[in-house]
Amino acid sequence: MKLFLDTAEIDEIRTGVRWGVIDGVTTNPTLYGKIEGMTYDEVLQEICRITPGPVSAEVVADDVEGMLGEGRHFAKLADNIVVKVAMSENGLEAIKRFRAEGIKTNCTLIFSANQGLLAAKAGASLLSPFVGRVDDTNEEGMIVVRELAEIVNFYDLDAEVLAASIRGPRHVTESALAGAHIATLPFKVLKQMVHHPLTDVGIVQFKKDWEAARAAIAAKSGKATDSTPEAVGAKA
Ligand code: E4P
């Protein structure tokens, strides 16, 4: 399963890429609004430079020609740009035309399997059902991810399901189990996935035990010993 970062923060993306776990990035106008001192184009170019996979850039026009104009502009910024288009009648037409021009699209704001099916038929390569926003309405957002993944696999459609609007680590596990090809997550969720209280306790305990063992050996031999693993390794 691929993991994307859902952010426009360059430092967060650098960190995730350094950890070796990030396959792409999704941005949107809200996420860009949190960045200071750079244009959207500059932000996108830098993200595309440091990201190993697709980077979604969202158009905001409502009309087909406007969407095409914004999307063509983004597509020229870098080879790994994917144009993000909101689900709508005009959005479907724009997706179809982008496809004909060889520009990849991510259909966003999907809230039903039918919307996802239409987006795939129009030619979107990424289908983004929003999980958290549905959960917020007291419904189960993961149902759409599961249904859409089943449809895409059943008909072998040329599209990937990208679980979006992820609010916590459990959403990532559930997206993977539901068959999503990708989940896009805020950096905070990525960090939550790394940690577990028992892992942290275990690391502290192993270090303590190591130091106690070295101190015991030193006491037996009557010598003070540098008990760091580096020093022990150097002496071996
Ligand atoms: C990503 O492509 C979406 O724009 C994003 O996941 C939406 O997340 P939110 O519902 O937390 O704003």
Boltz pocket constraint, residues with backbone or C-beta under 6 A from the ligand:
constraints:
  - pocket:
      binder: B
      contacts: [[A, 6], [A, 26], [A, 27], [A, 28], [A, 108], [A, 128], [A, 130], [A, 132], [A, 133], [A, 164], [A, 165], [A, 166], [A, 184]]
      max_distance: 6.0
